[in-house]
Every structure is written in structure tokens, then in C-alpha cells.
């Protein structure tokens, strides 16, 4: 569910349009992409004449109630969120009359940004962390802090990979999987896609897991700073 479709009256029509496009009767999981509402309309990134992004009053609980109705109608099996911090998750979890809690929270998660506090909070509430950019990310300056060090050049990840005849990418993915994080690496390269699946024939030792845990630098590659003035910008809180 994109930012321009947060108003409750837009939620079901948006999902129905998605289902029609996909040729499906339902999806297994439907998520709120970001906790920041934009001005409703057909533009994905609405801006004024000066190029400033146009925001909209955000009511996450009202949006969630509309999503619950979609689930009750059989249009989706599960509901989730993405890029929500603890406070925003608690808004949903503590909502009076909550019928369906979020099953997942899709957030950036990798050895340089391990998210231990958010991971623990979500585990306490049986919310699965889905880790995007688990290998670091692209170097597109619009989306990413390009001054951040490339994750896959890390000496520790490469040394551990050498022991198992695995790449640094496979070690990074295995690390998160062993922590109970669902990883969703993105690649257009067929060989890399196959490589990303080949992480279930080895396990990291407790000592190796600790070595990778201490690599955490609290580096967020995807900062979304262009929307940092939004009242619900999620990355100002500690987690």
C-alpha cells in the first residue's frame, strides 16, 4: 500500500486494482510500505510547483482498520507493515478493537545495521522482521547514503566465507537467517540469484555469529532523507 493510498476509502480499491493487475483473487501478504501518508492522487511522488513533496495527514490506525476489512473480505491472508519504528508499531498493537495484528515488519537489516532492539521488540510481539537490503544496497544517491562503506567488502565476512567456500553475500544472508530474520535480497543477475539461495548447506558457529554482530555500525543505507520533514518520518527514533 503506497503512501498516496493511506486514506481508508482508498485502501480496498487500491488492493483490488493490484489483484486485478496480478490476475489473483488474493495475496498472501499485504503491507503498508511506509508510515508516511502523501497527498492522495495518481502521482506516486506528489510535489508542488516548487518541487516540495506534498504530504497528507497520517492516521495509521484508520488505515489499518481498512486493511483489516480487506483481510476479512478474503483479499489478503496476512497484513504487515514496512519501515515502522517501535512507536508506530505500538500505535497499531494498542489500537482499541484490534482484530489482526501485523505479522511482519519489513525494514533494512544487515551486518552493519543489525537492529537488535527492534528485532527483540518484534519477537516479543510475534512480528517477523523481513530484512530488505540484507547485502547492503545499490549506490543510487537518491535513495542511499553513498558515503557508507560497502558491506560486501568487509574483511570479516570474507574471511568467514573463505572457511566455508562461500561469498561474503552468502555469509551476510546466513547471519540474518540464523537470527530469525527473513531476508529478501534483490538481484537481476541469474547467477547471484542462485547463489543467494545456497545458504542452507552450512551454519555459522556461535563465535562467528558474535564476530558478525560486533560489525554493527548502526549504518542505515536507506535513510529516505528527502522525507525527513514528514511528521511520521520513522528514522528519528532510536528504533
N, C-alpha and C positions, 0 to 999 in steps of 0.2 A: 504494500500500500504506500504509494508515493506521497510526498509532503503536501501536494496540492489537493489531495483527496481525503484529508482528515475529517472534514465536517461529516457528521453521522449520515446525512442524507446522500452523501456521495460514496459511502463505503461499499454498500452492496452493488450498486450499478458498476462500480469500478471492478469489483471481483467478477461480476457476471461478464463484463467485457473481456476480462482476462481469460475466463473459461471458454468463452466463445472463440477467442483468438487461438487458444491451445487445442480446441476441439475436445474439451473434457467436461465431465459433469461435476467434478470436484477436484480440489488439490489436497495433498496430504498436509501441507503446512502453509499458512498464510501469515505474513509478518508485517508489522509496521516498520518500514525501512529506517526512519529517523523520527525522533520525538519532537521534531520542529515542523509546525504547520506553515505552509506557504499560501499565498493568495490562491483561492480555488480558480480553476480555469483550465484551458487546454495547453497553456505553456508549461513546460517542465520546470523551467527556471524563470519565473515571472520577475521582471525588473521594471523600474520606472524609466522615464526619459533620460535620467542621468546614469543609468546602469546599476542603480541600487536595487538589491533584492527586495521583493515585496513579501512581507510576512503576513501571517494571519493568526488570530487568537487561537492558542493551542489549548484544547481540553482533552487530555489523553484518556480520561475516564469515559467521556462521552463517545470518543472514537472506539474505545474498547467495547463498550456496550453494543455498538453497531456491529462490531466483529463477532461478538458472542451470538448475535442474531443470525449472522451468516453461518456460523458453526451449527447452530440449532436447526437451520434450514437445510443442512447437509451439503453446503457449498464448499466446506473445508473440514478436514478431520481434526486438525490441531491449529492452535493460534500461538504466535510468537512475536517477539519484538527484535529490534536491532539497534545497536548504539545507545541503549538505555543505561543510565547510571543507577546507582542504588536508590536514590531518592525517587527517580521516575518509576522504577520497578515497584517501590513501596506504594506509590500512588495507586497502581493497579491492584497490587496484592491486598491493600487495605480498603479498597473500594467497597462501600456498602452494597450488599446484594451480588457480590462477585459470583458468577456462575462457572466460568472457565478461566483458570489462571494461565499465564504464559508458560508454554512448555520449553521455550528456548529463548536465549538472548544472543544474537549474532554480533560479535564485537571483534576488534582487532586483537590478536593473541599470537605471540611468537616468543622465542627465547630472549629477545631484547625488550619484550613488553609482556610479562607473564601474567599480569592481572591477578595476583594471588588473593587479594581481598574480595574482588568481585566474584572470582571463582568460588571462594568459600561461601559467600553470601548466597550465590545461586544454588550451590549444592544443598545448603540448609533449606532452601525452598523448592528443591527438586526441579530446578530450572537448568536445562542443559546449556552449557556455553558452546556456541558454534564459532570457531575461530576463523575469521577471514584474514587475508594477508599472512598466513602462517609461515610463509617463506620470506617475509619482508614484503616488498611490493614493487610496482613499477616506479620509474623515476620521473613521472609526469608532474611538473612543478605546480600545476593547477590543484592537484589533489594531495601531493606528497611533499614532506619536508626533505628536499633533495640533499640537504647537508648531513642527514643522518647516515651513519656508516652502513654499508651493505651487509646484511645479515649473513649471507651465504659465503662471505669471505672470512668468517670468524675462524680463528685457529683452533679453538676447542672443538667446534662442530666438525671441522675437517679431520682433526686427529682421531676423534671417536669414530667417524665414518671410515677412516682407513682401517681401523681394527676389524670392522665388520664387513669390509668391502662394500661400503655404502657411501652415498654422496652426503654432503652437508645438508642438502634439502631433505633427504630421507631421514636423517638424524633429527632434524628440527620437527618434522611431522611426527615421528615416533615419540618424541618427547611429549608433545601435546596429547597424543592418543593415550599414552600411559597415565596422563593426569586426568583422563576422563573428558578431554575436550574433543569435540567433533571438528575435524579440520576440513576446510573447503579450498584447497589450493586451486588457483586459476592458471591454466596454460593452454596455448593454442598449438603447442608442439606435441605431435603424437608420441614421440619417444619419451618426453618428460611426463606426459600424462600416464604412460605405462609405468614409468619409474616411480611416480607418486603413489601408485598402488602397492609397490613392492616394499612394504614396511611391516608386514605381518609375519616375516620369517626370522625376526630377531627381536631381542628385548634389551633395553638398557638396564644396567645394574643400578642399584640404589646410589652408589657413589657417582656414577655417570649422570644420573638424574640431578644430583646435587650440584655437580660441576656445571651443568647447563642452567640450573636455577639461578646460580650466582652471576650468570651472564646478564641478568635483567638490568637494564639501564633506564627503565621507565621511558623508553623511546617510543613515542606514538608516531608512526609514519603518516597515517591518515588523520590529519588534525582538523580538516574542514574549517580552516580559519576564516574562509570567506563568509561563514555564517556565525562567527563567534559573537556577533552582536544580537543574535536571536535570544529572546528570554529563556528558551528551553535548550540552548546550546549545552550539550551533555558533558563536555570535557573540562569544565571548570572545577567540578567537584573532584575530590581525591579519587573516588571510584564510584 
